[in-house]
Amino acid sequence: MASLKEIKTRIASVRNTLKITSAMKMVAAAKLHHAQQITVGMQPYEEQLHAILNNLLASQQVMETFDSALVADKEGFTTQTLPVKGDAKRVAIVAFSSNSSLCGGFNSNAIRQLTTIVKNLREHGFQTADIDLYTIGRKISDAARRMGFSPIVTTEDEDTRLEHQALVEHPNYDDAAFLAQRLIKSFADDHVDQIVLVYNHYASTASQPSVYENYLPLVLPRPSRISNPSSPVNLQSSAIPDTDSYCILEPSGTEVLQSLLPKVLLLKIYSVLLDTNAAEHAARTVAMQIASDNAQKLLDELTLQYNKSRQQKITAEILDIVGGLQR
């Protein structure tokens, strides 16, 4: 049985741990609130951008003359379609994670999703040399190296290849746009045939599922799928109210659409960064809450054990004294 001194030392250790986990929970909750504010602030712009895009797509005349190398033209191609050898000779994966741990299964879920995708690609004939892996975050970068990859993200210095670890903790549009431009250029120059994003989606504070989706080629609804031009399809699956307003497009709807698509693609990378950032803080908030609850439970058990041991020791001393007096 542990001595009183040992139990007291453990109580002090657990109490210090409880202070740390409680503080980390408060910090993560504050950062989550800040990330949510940024996301909510960007949402009206993103919705309006997609509303304009959808209204253009609702025009049969625009779609008939529209042609872009960034848009998927394969039948049955969806946002969840993984590359197949033959259809694509070279693919790129952009994987997101956090730089630090203590956030529950956040990083392990993203790494598991990446591992599953790489395994699927290899089963379809892709070799490691056929996959360009861009890693955003230290944890996913370390996992990629263990898988045999040399994860890269090209920076403004053409001779420097670095993981964009700062993007995870402090997402900003300029760096996200630069990364998106490099990805678009790589796809437009036929260096890669398909680009896949892997990240954790912030569904709620308690749920951050790991997801993947195709970044390029972009999946757009075709005219045959649009039944009513006055009710445009929303790519983000959120309701956009019907509008009776009309506008004059200059120079033409097709040229406006070609200019709008890159903006949507640039915004997508920034949105994923914000989504990942919010998911990380939510996961860390929950993890630290669970750790604090466990620490408090252990503290209560140790305190009870300490009091029992102390009471037994006092009782034994009293019995010795009483026994000595009776003699």
C-alpha positions as CSV (number, residue, x, y, z in Angstrom):
1,M,0.0,0.0,0.0
2,A,1.3,3.4,-0.9
3,S,2.5,5.6,1.9
4,L,0.9,8.9,2.8
5,K,3.8,10.8,1.3
6,E,3.6,9.0,-2.0
7,I,-0.2,9.6,-2.3
8,K,0.3,13.3,-1.4
9,T,3.0,13.6,-4.1
10,R,0.6,12.1,-6.7
11,I,-2.2,14.4,-5.6
12,A,0.1,17.4,-6.2
13,S,1.2,16.0,-9.6
14,V,-2.4,15.4,-10.7
15,R,-3.5,18.9,-9.5
16,N,-0.7,20.5,-11.6
17,T,-1.8,18.5,-14.6
18,L,-5.4,19.6,-14.1
19,K,-4.3,23.2,-14.1
20,I,-2.5,22.7,-17.4
21,T,-5.3,20.9,-19.1
22,S,-7.9,23.4,-17.9
23,A,-5.7,26.3,-19.2
24,M,-5.2,24.6,-22.6
25,K,-9.0,24.0,-22.8
26,M,-9.7,27.7,-22.2
27,V,-7.1,28.7,-24.8
28,A,-8.4,26.3,-27.4
29,A,-12.0,27.4,-26.8
30,A,-10.9,31.1,-27.3
31,K,-9.1,30.2,-30.6
32,L,-12.1,28.2,-31.7
33,H,-14.4,31.2,-31.1
34,H,-12.0,33.4,-33.2
35,A,-11.9,30.8,-36.0
36,Q,-15.7,30.6,-36.1
37,Q,-16.0,34.4,-36.3
38,I,-13.6,34.5,-39.3
39,T,-15.6,31.7,-41.0
40,V,-18.9,33.4,-40.4
41,G,-17.5,36.7,-41.6
42,M,-16.3,35.1,-44.9
43,Q,-19.6,33.1,-45.4
44,P,-21.6,36.0,-47.1
45,Y,-18.9,36.6,-49.6
46,E,-18.5,32.9,-50.4
47,E,-22.3,32.5,-50.8
48,Q,-22.6,35.5,-53.1
49,L,-19.6,34.3,-55.2
50,H,-21.3,30.9,-55.6
51,A,-24.6,32.5,-56.3
52,I,-23.1,34.4,-59.2
53,L,-21.4,31.3,-60.5
54,N,-24.6,29.3,-60.3
55,N,-26.7,32.0,-62.0
56,L,-24.1,31.9,-64.9
57,L,-24.3,28.1,-65.0
58,A,-28.1,28.3,-65.2
59,S,-27.7,30.0,-68.6
60,Q,-27.9,27.5,-71.4
61,Q,-26.2,29.9,-73.8
62,V,-23.2,30.5,-71.4
63,M,-22.7,26.7,-70.8
64,E,-22.8,25.9,-74.5
65,T,-19.9,28.3,-75.3
66,F,-18.1,27.7,-72.0
67,D,-14.8,25.8,-72.2
68,S,-12.2,25.5,-69.5
69,A,-9.4,23.0,-68.8
70,L,-10.2,23.3,-65.1
71,V,-13.6,21.7,-65.3
72,A,-14.2,18.0,-65.4
73,D,-15.8,16.7,-68.6
74,K,-15.9,13.0,-67.7
75,E,-19.3,11.4,-67.2
76,G,-19.9,10.3,-63.7
77,F,-17.0,12.3,-62.3
78,T,-17.9,13.6,-58.8
79,T,-16.1,15.3,-55.9
80,Q,-15.5,11.9,-54.4
81,T,-14.0,10.2,-57.5
82,L,-10.4,9.0,-56.9
83,P,-7.9,8.8,-59.8
84,V,-7.5,5.6,-61.8
85,K,-4.4,4.7,-63.7
86,G,-5.1,5.3,-67.3
87,D,-7.5,8.2,-66.7
88,A,-4.7,10.0,-64.8
89,K,-1.0,9.4,-65.1
90,R,0.0,11.7,-62.2
91,V,-1.9,12.9,-59.2
92,A,-1.4,15.4,-56.4
93,I,-2.7,15.1,-52.8
94,V,-2.9,18.2,-50.6
95,A,-3.2,16.9,-47.0
96,F,-3.9,19.1,-43.9
97,S,-3.1,18.5,-40.2
98,S,-2.0,20.4,-37.1
99,N,1.5,21.2,-36.1
100,S,1.1,19.9,-32.5
101,S,-0.6,17.0,-30.7
102,L,-2.9,16.9,-27.7
103,C,-6.0,17.2,-29.9
104,G,-7.5,13.8,-29.6
105,G,-7.8,11.8,-32.8
106,F,-7.6,14.9,-35.1
107,N,-4.2,14.1,-36.6
108,S,-4.5,10.3,-36.6
109,N,-7.8,10.5,-38.5
110,A,-6.3,12.7,-41.2
111,I,-3.2,10.4,-41.4
112,R,-5.5,7.4,-41.7
113,Q,-7.5,9.0,-44.5
114,L,-4.3,9.8,-46.3
115,T,-3.0,6.3,-45.9
116,T,-6.3,4.9,-47.2
117,I,-6.1,7.1,-50.3
118,V,-2.5,6.3,-51.0
119,K,-3.2,2.5,-50.6
120,N,-6.2,2.9,-53.1
121,L,-4.0,4.7,-55.6
122,R,-1.3,2.0,-55.4
123,E,-3.9,-0.7,-55.9
124,H,-4.8,1.1,-59.1
125,G,-1.3,1.1,-60.5
126,F,0.2,4.3,-59.1
127,Q,3.7,4.3,-57.8
128,T,5.1,6.7,-55.1
129,A,6.8,8.7,-57.9
130,D,3.4,9.2,-59.6
131,I,2.0,11.0,-56.5
132,D,2.9,14.6,-55.6
133,L,2.2,15.1,-51.9
134,Y,1.7,18.6,-50.5
135,T,1.6,18.6,-46.7
136,I,0.1,21.5,-44.6
137,G,1.1,20.8,-41.0
138,R,4.0,19.1,-39.2
139,K,2.1,15.9,-38.1
140,I,0.9,15.0,-41.6
141,S,4.4,15.8,-43.0
142,D,6.1,13.5,-40.5
143,A,3.6,10.7,-41.4
144,A,4.2,11.3,-45.1
145,R,7.9,10.8,-44.7
146,R,7.3,7.5,-42.9
147,M,5.2,6.4,-45.9
148,G,8.1,7.0,-48.2
149,F,7.2,10.4,-49.6
150,S,9.1,13.7,-49.8
151,P,6.3,16.1,-49.0
152,I,6.7,19.5,-50.7
153,V,5.0,22.8,-51.0
154,T,6.7,25.2,-53.4
155,T,7.2,28.6,-51.8
156,E,7.9,31.9,-53.6
157,D,11.6,30.8,-53.6
158,E,11.6,28.3,-56.5
159,D,14.6,26.4,-55.0
160,T,13.1,26.0,-51.5
161,R,10.6,23.3,-50.6
162,L,9.0,23.7,-47.2
163,E,6.0,22.5,-45.4
164,H,3.5,25.4,-44.9
165,Q,3.3,24.9,-41.1
166,A,2.6,28.6,-40.4
167,L,-0.6,28.3,-42.6
168,V,-2.1,25.9,-40.1
169,E,-1.8,28.1,-37.0
170,H,-2.4,31.4,-38.8
171,P,-4.4,31.0,-42.0
172,N,-4.2,34.0,-44.3
173,Y,-5.7,34.5,-47.8
174,D,-2.5,35.6,-49.5
175,D,-0.5,32.5,-48.7
176,A,-3.5,30.3,-49.4
177,A,-4.0,32.0,-52.7
178,F,-0.4,31.5,-53.6
179,L,-0.6,27.8,-52.9
180,A,-3.9,27.6,-54.9
181,Q,-2.2,29.4,-57.9
182,R,0.6,26.9,-57.8
183,L,-1.8,24.0,-57.8
184,I,-3.9,25.5,-60.6
185,K,-0.7,26.1,-62.7
186,S,0.4,22.5,-62.1
187,F,-2.9,21.2,-63.3
188,A,-3.2,23.6,-66.2
189,D,0.3,22.7,-67.4
190,D,-0.6,19.0,-67.3
191,H,2.0,18.2,-64.7
192,V,-0.8,16.5,-62.7
193,D,-4.1,15.1,-64.0
194,Q,-6.0,15.3,-60.7
195,I,-5.7,17.1,-57.3
196,V,-7.3,15.7,-54.1
197,L,-7.7,17.5,-50.8
198,V,-7.6,15.6,-47.5
199,Y,-8.6,17.4,-44.3
200,N,-10.7,17.3,-41.2
201,H,-14.1,19.1,-41.6
202,Y,-15.5,21.1,-38.7
203,A,-19.0,19.8,-38.4
204,S,-19.4,20.7,-34.7
205,T,-17.4,21.0,-31.6
206,A,-17.9,17.3,-30.9
207,S,-17.4,16.1,-34.5
208,Q,-14.5,16.7,-37.0
209,P,-14.7,13.9,-39.6
210,S,-11.8,13.4,-41.9
211,V,-12.9,13.9,-45.5
212,Y,-11.4,14.0,-49.0
213,E,-12.6,15.7,-52.2
214,N,-11.4,16.6,-55.6
215,Y,-10.0,20.0,-56.0
216,L,-9.2,19.8,-59.7
217,P,-10.7,19.1,-62.2
218,L,-13.6,21.2,-60.8
219,V,-17.0,19.5,-60.8
220,L,-19.8,21.7,-62.2
221,P,-23.4,20.9,-62.9
222,R,-24.2,20.5,-66.6
223,P,-27.1,22.2,-68.5
224,S,-28.9,18.8,-68.7
225,R,-29.0,18.7,-64.9
226,I,-30.5,22.2,-64.6
227,S,-34.3,22.0,-64.9
228,N,-35.2,25.6,-64.0
229,P,-32.8,28.5,-64.7
230,S,-34.6,30.7,-62.2
231,S,-33.6,28.2,-59.5
232,P,-29.8,27.8,-59.8
233,V,-28.0,24.8,-58.3
234,N,-25.9,25.6,-55.3
235,L,-22.5,23.9,-55.3
236,Q,-22.2,24.2,-51.5
237,S,-25.5,22.4,-50.8
238,S,-26.8,25.3,-48.8
239,A,-30.0,27.0,-49.8
240,I,-29.7,30.2,-51.9
241,P,-33.0,32.1,-52.2
242,D,-34.4,32.5,-55.7
243,T,-33.8,35.9,-57.2
244,D,-35.8,37.8,-59.9
245,S,-33.0,40.3,-60.4
246,Y,-31.1,40.4,-63.7
247,C,-27.8,41.9,-64.7
248,I,-26.0,42.8,-67.9
249,L,-22.7,40.9,-68.3
250,E,-19.7,42.6,-69.9
251,P,-17.8,41.5,-71.9
252,S,-19.7,38.2,-71.9
253,G,-21.0,35.5,-69.6
254,T,-18.4,33.1,-70.7
255,E,-15.5,35.4,-70.0
256,V,-17.0,36.3,-66.6
257,L,-17.3,32.6,-65.8
258,Q,-13.7,32.0,-66.8
259,S,-12.6,34.8,-64.6
260,L,-14.8,33.7,-61.7
261,L,-13.6,30.1,-61.6
262,P,-10.0,30.8,-60.4
263,K,-11.5,33.0,-57.7
264,V,-13.6,30.1,-56.5
265,L,-10.6,27.8,-56.5
266,L,-8.5,30.3,-54.6
267,L,-11.2,30.7,-52.0
268,K,-11.6,26.9,-51.7
269,I,-8.0,26.5,-50.3
270,Y,-8.6,29.3,-47.9
271,S,-11.9,27.8,-46.8
272,V,-10.3,24.4,-46.2
273,L,-7.5,26.1,-44.1
274,L,-10.1,27.8,-42.0
275,D,-12.1,24.6,-41.7
276,T,-9.1,22.7,-40.6
277,N,-8.1,25.4,-38.1
278,A,-11.5,25.4,-36.5
279,A,-11.6,21.6,-36.4
280,E,-8.2,21.5,-34.7
281,H,-9.3,23.9,-32.0
282,A,-12.6,22.1,-31.5
283,A,-10.8,18.7,-31.2
284,R,-8.3,20.2,-28.7
285,T,-11.1,21.7,-26.7
286,V,-12.9,18.4,-26.4
287,A,-9.6,16.5,-25.7
288,M,-8.6,18.9,-22.9
289,Q,-12.1,18.8,-21.4
290,I,-11.9,15.0,-21.2
291,A,-8.4,15.2,-19.8
292,S,-9.6,17.7,-17.2
293,D,-12.5,15.4,-16.2
294,N,-10.3,12.4,-15.9
295,A,-7.7,14.4,-13.8
296,Q,-10.5,15.6,-11.5
297,K,-11.8,12.0,-11.1
298,L,-8.3,10.7,-10.3
299,L,-7.8,13.6,-7.9
300,D,-11.0,12.7,-6.1
301,E,-9.9,9.0,-5.8
302,L,-6.5,9.9,-4.6
303,T,-7.9,12.4,-2.0
304,L,-10.3,9.7,-0.7
305,Q,-7.4,7.2,-0.6
306,Y,-5.2,9.7,1.3
307,N,-8.0,10.4,3.8
308,K,-8.6,6.7,4.4
309,S,-4.9,6.0,4.9
310,R,-4.6,8.9,7.2
311,Q,-7.6,7.9,9.2
312,Q,-6.3,4.3,9.5
313,K,-3.0,5.6,10.7
314,I,-4.6,7.8,13.3
315,T,-6.9,5.0,14.5
316,A,-3.9,2.6,14.8
317,E,-2.0,5.2,16.9
318,I,-5.0,5.7,19.2
319,L,-5.4,2.0,19.7
320,D,-1.6,1.8,20.6
321,I,-2.1,4.5,23.1
322,V,-5.2,3.0,24.6
323,G,-3.5,-0.4,24.7
324,G,-0.5,1.1,26.6
325,L,-2.7,2.7,29.2
326,Q,-4.6,-0.5,29.9
327,R,-1.4,-2.3,30.7
